[in-house]
Amino acid sequence: MKASLYIANWGKVARVVTIVLCVLIIGVVCLHSLEEIHYLKSFYPSMFSVEETFYASGVEFFKVLIISLPLYVIIRICLAFLGRSRKAR
């Protein structure tokens, strides 16, 4: 009985760690996209107007969305399993 509780607790810890890692990855991807726009705007100011920067930010938004959507799904699955484990008590 104690071994199964010990394994169950490690499963919860693994799920929480997975959620934290996914959130960190999403944050890093967002910061990278922000820095990419900043780089383009600061090093090529004559080539980028405000309108082009707006469109570049739209492209970066969709890149972040495509990259982070699977991570949101993983977070949701982990939260569902954590919720079920709480109800099982």
Secondary structure, DSSP 8 states (H G I E B T S, - for coil): -HHHHHHHHHHHHHHHHHHHHHHHHHHHHHHHHHHHHHHHHHH-TTT--HHHHHHHHHHHHHHHHHHHHHHHHHHHHHHHHHHHHHHH-
